[in-house]
């Protein structure tokens, strides 16, 4: 899925991100506001993984998201 759509509909995708990266708090996810770089940084902090590993996780997660009816 296009990251612009994820950012634009962050409230809907936040729950999926929370399920995927459970160590992130709702406050952290709210602060991210769908911005890829900010989310990557929060994941790196919480999980202590490399930037490359985070980028791979984000790409896989974004690809797994399905187009839904609320996205036009």
Order of alpha helices (4+ residues) and beta strands (2+ residues): alpha-alpha-alpha-alpha-alpha
